[in-house]
Amino acid sequence: MSRIADHPVDPLFTNRWSPRSFTGEPVPDTVLRTAFEAARWAPSGMNAQPWRFLVTRPDDAWWGTYLGLLMPRNRLWAAKASALILILSARELERRGERVPNSSHSFDAGAAWANFAHQALLLGWHTHGIGGFDREAARARLNISQDFSIEAIIALGRKGELEGLDPEFHGSEAPNGRRPLDETVFAGTLDSPAFAEERDAA
Ligand SMILES: Cc1cc2nc3c(=O)[nH]c(=O)nc-3n(C[C@H](O)[C@H](O)[C@H](O)COP(=O)(O)O)c2cc1C
């Protein structure tokens, strides 16, 4: 099933979706470098670039630790990813030589992850965000200080066939939809949709 946008957008945005049927094919450094490079160019408040990425691949020493952080249901499919990436964001930034709270650290890390996901897709690799993991264990086992907020884990891999995926997930292994714009974009306050034609169509 392919997605149909309500308004014209570049297919990149509708083509990105989050499969669970990964092949386990090793991901080359060139792919990761380019995807992280795209993330690097995301905008951020005061250009603080609060994002940090911790990467593990199946052949390295951290893979088992990262898999162990995942909720069992997520581990079922993420074990066949080619990389797991923990996204952190620095809670403070430096302004005029002083450490001050950065109110947009999570927002900015989100922008970086979106860049990463779209660039990975352009290279033929899919991503799947994971919020279902033990953040306290991640902080302890990976020695992450309170200076950083633990945002999400991203699974990256080549999309595989349904046969390789635990049957529990077969029913949801397809691109999903979105709420319409008239429930998402508003004129000034949340009281009325922003676009007249959306209201007329409703
Ligand atoms: C921060 C974040 C956390 C997520 N956590 C999980 C998760 O724990 N398990 C899971 O299967 N999918 C998870 N997802 C995937 C979302 O359910 C998915 O992105 C959403 O349904 C939209 O679908 P799409 O990415 O295919 O467009 C997460 C996505 C994001 C961005």
The ligand as a Tripos MOL2 file, in Angstrom:
@<TRIPOS>MOLECULE
LIG
   31    33     1     0     0
SMALL
NO_CHARGES

@<TRIPOS>ATOM
      1 C1         10.0810    8.8290   19.2750 C.3       1 LIG1
      2 C2          9.4230    7.6180   18.6720 C.ar      1 LIG1
      3 C3          9.1940    6.5100   19.4520 C.ar      1 LIG1
      4 C4          8.6460    5.3540   18.8920 C.ar      1 LIG1
      5 N1          8.5310    4.2170   19.6630 N.ar      1 LIG1
      6 C5          8.1800    3.0580   19.0790 C.ar      1 LIG1
      7 C6          8.2520    1.8450   19.8150 C.ar      1 LIG1
      8 O1          8.6540    1.7990   20.9850 O.2       1 LIG1
      9 N2          7.8920    0.7000   19.1810 N.ar      1 LIG1
     10 C7          7.4640    0.6910   17.8800 C.ar      1 LIG1
     11 O2          7.1830   -0.3860   17.3620 O.2       1 LIG1
     12 N3          7.3860    1.8280   17.1540 N.ar      1 LIG1
     13 C8          7.7410    3.0140   17.7210 C.ar      1 LIG1
     14 N4          7.7160    4.1830   16.9910 N.ar      1 LIG1
     15 C9          7.2400    4.1830   15.6080 C.3       1 LIG1
     16 C10         5.9170    4.9640   15.4630 C.3       1 LIG1
     17 O3          4.8540    4.1720   15.9340 O.3       1 LIG1
     18 C11         5.7420    5.3750   14.0020 C.3       1 LIG1
     19 O4          6.7580    6.2660   13.6490 O.3       1 LIG1
     20 C12         4.3780    6.0270   13.7680 C.3       1 LIG1
     21 O5          3.3340    5.0930   13.9110 O.3       1 LIG1
     22 C13         4.2810    6.6310   12.3830 C.3       1 LIG1
     23 O6          4.5000    5.6410   11.4160 O.3       1 LIG1
     24 P1          5.6240    5.7670   10.2960 P.3       1 LIG1
     25 O7          6.9300    6.1030   10.9870 O.co2     1 LIG1
     26 O8          5.6420    4.4230    9.6330 O.co2     1 LIG1
     27 O9          5.2200    6.8710    9.3740 O.co2     1 LIG1
     28 C14         8.2560    5.3380   17.5360 C.ar      1 LIG1
     29 C15         8.4760    6.4840   16.7540 C.ar      1 LIG1
     30 C16         9.0610    7.6060   17.3010 C.ar      1 LIG1
     31 C17         9.3380    8.7990   16.4210 C.3       1 LIG1
@<TRIPOS>BOND
     1     1     2 1
     2     2     3 ar
     3     2    30 ar
     4     3     4 ar
     5     4     5 ar
     6     4    28 ar
     7     5     6 ar
     8     6     7 ar
     9     6    13 1
    10     7     8 2
    11     7     9 ar
    12     9    10 ar
    13    10    11 2
    14    10    12 ar
    15    12    13 ar
    16    13    14 ar
    17    14    15 1
    18    14    28 ar
    19    15    16 1
    20    16    17 1
    21    16    18 1
    22    18    19 1
    23    18    20 1
    24    20    21 1
    25    20    22 1
    26    22    23 1
    27    23    24 1
    28    24    25 2
    29    24    26 1
    30    24    27 1
    31    28    29 ar
    32    29    30 ar
    33    30    31 1
@<TRIPOS>SUBSTRUCTURE
     1 LIG1         1 GROUP 0 **** ****
